[in-house]
Amino acid sequence: MTANPRILLIVGGGIAAYKSCELVRFIRKNGGEVTCVLTEGGSHFVTAMTLAALSENPVHTTLWDLKNEVEMGHIQLSRQADIVVVCPATADLMAKMAAGIADDLATTLLLATDKPVFAAPAMNVRMWQHAATQRNVATLRDSGVTVLDPDEGAMACGEFGPGRLPEPEAIWAAIKAALGPVAEAPRPLAGRHVLITAGPTHEPIDPVRYIANRSSGKQGFAIAAAAAKSGARVTLVSGPVNLPTPPGVTRVDVETARQMAAAVDAALPADIAIMVAAVADWRSAGEATQKIKKDGSGAPPPLQLVENPDILATLCKSDRRPPLVIGFAAETNDVIAHATAKLARKGADWIVANDVATHTMGGDINRLHIVSAAGVESLPELHKDAAAAALIEKVVDVLAR
């Protein structure tokens, strides 16, 4: 078992489907990643939106909602996970599994997967004890599927006996046992403190308006997640964004550039600082205490701007400067030239530049150029998670020298 197992969860159609939501929480709480497949029956008890919110992944419902179906997306989905879990496994679903029927997305995935399959049954006591169900369970177990025994107790139908879905905590424990011992993940940044800034800053003009930019914070949060996975103690100073805090990361929320500067200073000392935030260069010289109204003249109100503190330059000149300071530069033209000039002007060790005219701020894809005294190293176009992992790998390489 890896430290972060990938689980494909198939939610069958039964009242016990509501417990699948709690199972998703257990998996996520313990570092696992969950992709949910919601059957038509399951959708009568839980919603795709609920599962998506809990898993933080898209939820699949039909064969035809896989965008890459031309490339056999259902085959890829069935094999990208470390284990496939059916919860609840209804009598109907297990019968189809035993017979090799593939008439919807869930059963097609189960027939196509080459990964371990785990089933947690839930049904009426008489359905569970029926000879046909017991034959199907025996067939599945003979085929290598791990089928849990259901719990005994009162059921939604009013009867009592075996057929209740085991509690989510017990199911998660059984999944962990099926996956095997956790493999010790490499922790090359163990013992290091990494300070990261992410997102935009909002500079108020009046109680309803502010100066900001299009930064989503995604790249900074991805870098924080990659650093934490590498064993670092991570402090993430975030501007106002709507993103979940990565596991193992200490998050400090701020709004303005001055608040971010104070939070960065408070987080020191650090071994590595990665300044990804798109800090507003200017703020209003005076924030109005009431909403600024039009006066009918057609002329805009006077707006005097003053420069915000330069967080990166201040950090580089600090007597508590981290040994490795990395700044970011979002540019729309002459990307490398501007990044090279910024490297000299700020005093950072690296400037990581990206062309936001080509890759729109807020998107999921990035192409990073690492500019340092040694020259320029350009990474290929990558998803931001992969770009973050590549950057942290470069950091690890430099620290190991």
HELIX and SHEET records of a PDB file:
HELIX    1   1 ILE A   15  ALA A   17  5                                   3    
HELIX    2   2 TYR A   18  LYS A   29  1                                  12    
HELIX    3   3 GLY A   42  HIS A   44  5                                   3    
HELIX    4   4 ALA A   48  SER A   55  1                                   8    
HELIX    5   5 LEU A   63  ASP A   65  5                                   3    
HELIX    6   6 GLU A   69  GLU A   71  5                                   3    
HELIX    7   7 GLY A   73  ARG A   79  1                                   7    
HELIX    8   8 ALA A   91  ALA A   99  1                                   9    
HELIX    9   9 LEU A  105  ALA A  112  1                                   8    
HELIX   10  10 VAL A  125  GLN A  129  1                                   5    
HELIX   11  11 ALA A  131  ASP A  142  1                                  12    
HELIX   12  12 PRO A  168  LEU A  179  1                                  12    
HELIX   13  13 LYS A  218  LYS A  229  1                                  12    
HELIX   14  14 ALA A  257  ALA A  267  1                                  11    
HELIX   15  15 ILE A  311  LYS A  317  1                                   7    
HELIX   16  16 VAL A  335  LYS A  346  1                                  12    
HELIX   17  17 LYS A  384  ALA A  400  1                                  17    
SHEET    1   A 5 GLU A  33  LEU A  38  0                                        
SHEET    2   A 5 ARG A   6  VAL A  11  1                                        
SHEET    3   A 5 ILE A  83  ALA A  89  1                                        
SHEET    4   A 5 VAL A 117  PRO A 121  1                                        
SHEET    5   A 5 THR A 146  VAL A 147  1                                        
SHEET    1   B 2 ASP A 151  ALA A 154  0                                        
SHEET    2   B 2 PHE A 160  ARG A 164 -1                                        
SHEET    1   C 8 VAL A 249  ASP A 253  0                                        
SHEET    2   C 8 ARG A 233  SER A 238  1                                        
SHEET    3   C 8 HIS A 193  ALA A 198  1                                        
SHEET    4   C 8 ILE A 272  MET A 275  1                                        
SHEET    5   C 8 LEU A 324  GLU A 331  1                                        
SHEET    6   C 8 TRP A 350  ASP A 355  1                                        
SHEET    7   C 8 HIS A 369  SER A 372 -1                                        
SHEET    8   C 8 GLY A 375  SER A 378 -1                                        
SHEET    1   D 2 GLU A 203  PRO A 204  0                                        
SHEET    2   D 2 TYR A 210  ILE A 211 -1                                        
SHEET    1   E 2 TRP A 282  SER A 284  0                                        
SHEET    2   E 2 LEU A 305  GLU A 307 -1                                        
SHEET    1   F 2 ILE A 365  ASN A 366  0                                        
SHEET    2   F 2 LEU A 382  HIS A 383 -1                                        
END                                                                             
